[in-house]
Amino acid sequence: MFSWSSIQRPIVALAPMAGVTDASYRQLIKRIAPEVVVFTEFLSTDAIHFGAKRTLEMLNFDPAIERPFIVQVFGHDPDHFLSAAKVIEELGADGIDINMGCPAAKVVSSCHGSALIREPDLAARLVEATVKAVKIPVSVKTRLGWDSKETLIPFCKRLVDAGATALSIHGRRFCDKFTGKADWEPIYALKEAVSVPVIGNGDIASAADAVEMIKNLDGVMVGRGTFGNPWMMREVVEALRNKNQESRIMNHEQLRPLTFEQKIPWILDHCELAVRFKGERKGMLEMRRHLSSYVKGFDGAKEMRERLVRVEKLDEVREILSI
Ligand SMILES: Cc1cc2nc3c(=O)[nH]c(=O)nc-3n(C[C@H](O)[C@H](O)[C@H](O)COP(=O)(O)O)c2cc1C
């Protein structure tokens, strides 16, 4: 059974990202860096509790590829956390992560996500309800605080006392949304104050950033840095795991394409995965943002992007990329 305390260090995780970390993206990342822990997009405990078809479909994963597979959930009703947790465990997930960091107005106004930082009693009850429901580990992803960083340690201690067995911390407060630079200092201090693994998150844009920022932490979590560059996860794993022997980023030609031509088979793989999971129409619509991130930094990229953001069929991508 998966456990946060026994998984190999340093932990490298793909950040949960709504609209991004669906099965196709997670599987692409796992092909590139099998060591990575993958999280789903955040899913509503209310929707899982009521059996909403669209949300249940988002729980589909490939157990042969996506391990450890962590399902991230949000909500505010402990009973719904309890029943959603049971559904998630039955599906074979390795862990459940509770979102206490999303700053989106719609989420916060319903007392979900970051709003829970201001409701530590309720936050602890949600963890307790989830832990009570399942045997798989329960973790929390949160931010430094609401408008202060001083609450991070007491808040996280409450969560650990309630049964959380790992913490991922995005180095921004609710009030920062996505502005400014992530501050990892409070995360290092948190690690000294709690007994569970602590994973740092925020603004890792290269393997060198990961090496510099990990310090005393158990791992790093990378989100936006992978956009258009999923191969970065390979570099992060290799840089962190070789850190103690030799601080050198290995160059796996095959897993780390250097030219745009070398990236094309991977981009097509990503499109094929998206089509397999979502059907051609929806899959290609959702691929548009990824295609636009992949196609950058060479002559003619702008013109190619303009065509790719209008594609509806996989064959159109094949044709546009056949340069
Ligand atoms: C498009 C997008 C969607 C996100 N969705 C989620 C989510 O569903 N759950 C969550 O905990 N955080 C979510 N986040 C926040 C990321 O997990 C991460 O904390 C944040 O992007 C900072 O890390 P980064 O600088 O490596 O991207 C999202 C971020 C982005 C950009």
The ligand as a Gaussian input file, in Angstrom:
#p B3LYP/6-31G(d) Opt

LIG

0 1
 C       -4.575000      26.018000     -14.608000
 C       -4.347000      25.741000     -13.138000
 C       -5.223000      24.936000     -12.465000
 C       -5.025000      24.648000     -11.094000
 N       -5.872000      23.791000     -10.472000
 C       -5.585000      23.389000      -9.192000
 C       -6.339000      22.363000      -8.579000
 O       -7.266000      21.783000      -9.161000
 N       -6.000000      22.018000      -7.310000
 C       -4.956000      22.621000      -6.621000
 O       -4.676000      22.268000      -5.474000
 N       -4.239000      23.585000      -7.201000
 C       -4.495000      23.966000      -8.475000
 N       -3.692000      24.872000      -9.076000
 C       -2.508000      25.385000      -8.357000
 C       -1.287000      24.501000      -8.667000
 O       -1.487000      23.187000      -8.189000
 C       -0.026000      25.084000      -8.025000
 O       -0.211000      25.140000      -6.644000
 C        0.288000      26.485000      -8.545000
 O        0.161000      26.564000      -9.954000
 C        1.717000      26.883000      -8.146000
 O        2.660000      25.970000      -8.636000
 P        3.494000      26.248000      -9.988000
 O        4.169000      27.590000      -9.842000
 O        4.471000      25.107000     -10.077000
 O        2.505000      26.267000     -11.105000
 C       -3.913000      25.208000     -10.407000
 C       -3.032000      26.044000     -11.116000
 C       -3.232000      26.309000     -12.457000
 C       -2.244000      27.182000     -13.178000

